[in-house]
Amino acid sequence: MSPDDMWSIGELAERAGVTVKTVRFYSDRGLLPAAGRSGGGHRRYGPEALERLRLIRSLRTLDLPVSAVGRVLDRDDALEDVIAGQLKDVGSRLTALRWQEASLRLLQDSTPGERAERLRLLGALSVPPDTAVLARFWRRTLPVRLPARLASAVVDAAVPQPPADPAPAQVLAFARLHALVSESPAPIVHLADLEHRPTVLYEGLGEAYALAAADVRAERAPRGGEALDCFVAAYAAALGVRDTRAFRRRLAGLMIRSADPLIGRYWQLAAEATAPATGPAEPTAGAAHHWLCVALKTGPENVPALPRGQGLAGGSGPDRR
């Protein structure tokens, strides 16, 4: 390359439409190597530096960090991974902003009497909410003998996931849910005084809830009581007894005595926290459990179809076994 094809740092900056300080910044970090030096020891740059500088500017316009820009410049196959990572980061920031916006709208729409309590609730909630506190709530009350895979499945089913674009009402429900599990005493655990096999019970309940949820989605009563039969069979197998009419009466009594308002409130808030703005919500495990308890007492043919997404009002949930 002849000296006529080389530019000073100032000439390169002018051609690229940036400041000398910008060129020096990228040069000092090794992103823009000089093609040579002048007789006085000043850096000189060729046309390839201009193209490289323009690429750097394009990548920085997308808010890529300098370290990521360096990886793209060093490796031809790095751009796809860098873009994917940046999209994930942008998505996370957008979700946080949407939660902040919904929180502000919640306060804006509050009465003066509501605002103080809602500020307190929101002050304890990250945006978007961290569900770890909800997971801990379930894990500390699950039977210690429950296999890890099954415990994880129960927690996954019980912990609502924060929507990416929440409504103010969903923000409030999540805030109240966090406060509930943080401030309430330990819930009532039924069957704790009875010898039973927790793994058998939870596996059977998972199947029963799935059958009941399918009926809820279709807005119909259970097909021949299939979900209820599965529900009762799970308890019978766990307790080592047969499914008889006498056992069903006994089980109905156990369900009533062990109903915990704390768990009922949990499922109600979980349903509110995940209810979509339009269309029906997916039924929660608590809703399925509540339906089955009612069906156990009255018979499935006498129980109306449970509206999708309905929370549990005053009953126990699948973690209380």
N, C-alpha and C positions, 0 to 999 in steps of 0.2 A: 504494500500500500504506500503510495507516494505521500509526501508531506502535504501536498495540496488536497488530498482526500481526508485529511485529519483535522479535527476541530479542537479548539480549546474548550474548557469546561463551560465558559460563558457562551460560546457559539453553540454548543450542544444544548444548553439550557434554552437559548433563544429559539432554536429550531423545534424543540419539543414543547415549547410554551410553558416551561416550568422555571423555577428559580434556581440559581446556582447552588443555593443551600440544599435544595432537593436532590440535585445531581450528586453533590458531595455526600449527602446522607446515604444514598444507595451505593455509591462507590465505596464508602468506608465500610459498609456491611457486606461487601463482596458480591453484590447483586449486579453491579455495573462495572466490570473490569475495564481498565484503560487499555487502549491498543498500543500505547507507547508513552514516551516522555519527550518533552522538548529539550533543547539545549540547556535551558535554565532549570530543568527538572520538573516542569509542570506537566500534569497529565494531559494526554491527547486522546481523542476518541474518534472512531470511524463510523461509517453509516450503520454498521451492525449494532452499535451502541444506541443509536437513535431508535431502531426497531425494538430493541430490548427495553429501552426506557418507556416506549409507548405501551408495550405489553405490561410492564410493571404498573404503569398508571391505570390501565384497564382493570387489572386485578385488584389494585388498591381501591378503585372506585366501588368495587363489590364488597368493600370492607374486609378483605382478606388480611390477616395479620402478616407482618413482614416474614415471619418464619415460614408460613404457608406459601407465600410468593416465592421464597427461595427454593422450596421443594418443587414447585411447578417448573421453575427455571432449570433446575438440575436434572429433573426426570420427566421425560415425555409422557409417561403414564400416570403421573401424579395428579393431573388436573381433575380427573373424574372423582378421585377420592376426596380431594380438597373441596370440590363443589358440593359433594354429598355431605361432608362435615359442616360446611357453611350453611347449607339449607337446613340441616338439623338445628344448628344454633339459632338461625333466624326464626325457625318455627317455635323454638322454646321461648324466644324473646317476645314473639307475637302473642303466644298463649299467655305469658305473664302480663302483657299489656292489656289483653282482653279481660283478664281477671281483675286487673286494676280498674279498668273502665267500668266493669259490672259492679265492683265494690263501690265506686264513686256514685254510680247511678242508684245503688241501693240506699246510700246515705242521702242522696238528693231527694229521693222519694219518701224518706222517712219523716214521720212527725217529730216534733221536738222531744216528745216523751220517749220515742223509740230510739232516737239517735245515740244517746249515751250508751245504752246496752249494746247496740250494734257496733259502735266504735270499739267497745271492749272486746266483743267477739272477733271482730276483724283484726284487732291488734294481736291476737294470738294465732292468726292464720297466715301461713305463707301463701304466696301467689306464684304459680298455682299451688293448691294445698299439697302438703306432704302426707301421704297415706300411711306412713310408718306407724303413727300413733294408733291408727285404727287396726292395723295388722297386729300390733302388740296387744291390744285389747282382746282380740280373739285368741291369740296364742297363749296368753297367760291363763285363760279359762278352759282351754281344751284339755282333754285327758292326757296325762303325761305318757301313757302307753300307746298313744296314737302314732302310727308310722309317719315318718316325715313327709312322704309323698301325699298321704291322705290329709295330714294337717295343712299342707300347702294348698291342696285343692279346696278345703273348707275356707281357708283365709281368702283365697282368690275369689271364691263365690260370695263371700260376705263383705268384702271391702269394695265400695263403689269407686270407680275411676273418675277423676275430675274431667269434665268435658273441656275441649279446647276453646270453645266459645260460649261461656256460661251466661245464663240470664241472671239478673240480680237475685231472684228467688233461689237459684241454685247456689249462689255464693253464700246466702244466708243459711241455707240448709247444711252446707258443708261446715260453716263456722259453728253452727249449733251442734252438729255431729261431733266435731272435735272437742267442744266444750263438754258434751255429754260423757264421752269416754274418759276425759281427763279429770272431771270433777266428781263423777258418781262413784258410789261404793261398789264393791264387787257384786256382780249379779247373782241371782239365785241359780244354783246348778241342780237340776233335778236328776234323779236316778243316782245321785252321788252316794246315797245310803243303801243302794241295791247292788248286789253282785251282778255284773253284766260284762259283756265283751264290747268295748267301745268301737273297735275296728269294724266288727260285723255291723254294728248299729249305723255308723257313719256311712259305710259303703252302701247299705240298704237305703238310707235316707236320701243319699245323692240320686239314686235311681228313682225313688218316689217323687222327689221334687222335680226331676226332669219330666216325668210323666204328667204331673200336675201342671207344670209350666206350659207344656204343649197344649193341654186343654184350655188353659187361661188364654194362650195366644189365639186359639180358635174360638174363644168366648163360648165355651160349652161346658156342661157338666162332665165329669170323668166317664170314660167309656166303660160302662159296667163296673165302675168302682175300681178299675185297674190300679190307679195311683193310690187309692186308699188301701187296697189289699197289700200293695208293696210297702206302704208306710207301716201298716200293722205288722207285716211279716218281719220288717227290720227290727222292731222292738221285741217281737216274740223270739226271734233267733238270738238276739243279743242277751235276752233274759233266760234263754234255754227252756221256753215253754211253747205250748201249741197255741195256734190262733183259734180261739173259741169265742163264743158270744160272751162268756164270762170274762175272758181276758180283755175283750174289747171294751166292756163296761169298766173294768179296772183301769185300762189304759186311758180311757176318756177322763176318768177321775184324776189320774196322774197329770194329764195335760192341763187340767183346770187348776190343780193345786200348785203346779210348778210354773204357771204363767207369771212372767216377770215384767212389770211395766217398763223397766229400763230397756229390755230387749225389744219390747213393742215400740217404744219411742225410737230406738236405733233404726229399726226397719222402716218406720214411717219417714224419718229424715233421709235415710238412704234412698228411698223411692223419690222423694222430693229433689234430692241432689242430682239425680240422673234423669229426671223426667224431661223428655225433649220438648222443645217449643211447639212443635206440631206433630201430630200422629201419636199413636199409643206407645207407652213405654214397655220395656221388657219386664216381665214379672220378677220380683226379687225372690230369693230363697225364703225370706220371711213371709212373703205373701203366700207362697205355696204351702208353707208349714201351717199358717193360720187357716187356710182353706181346708187342709186335711184334718186339722183338729175339729173344725166345725162339722165337717163331713163325718168324722168318727162319732160325734155326739148325736147328730140328727139323721145320718144316712145320706149318701151322696145324691140320691134322687131328690132330696129336699133342699139342697144347697144351690143357690143361683151361681152362675158363672162369675168368677171374681174379675173385676175390671183389671186390665193389664197395668202393671206398675203400682198397684195398690200396696200401701205399706201395711205393716202389721200393727194392729191397735190393741195393745195390752196382752199379747201372747208371747210365748218364748220362741226363740229362733233355733236354727240348726246347731248352734254352738252349745246349747245348754244341756246336751244329753250327757 
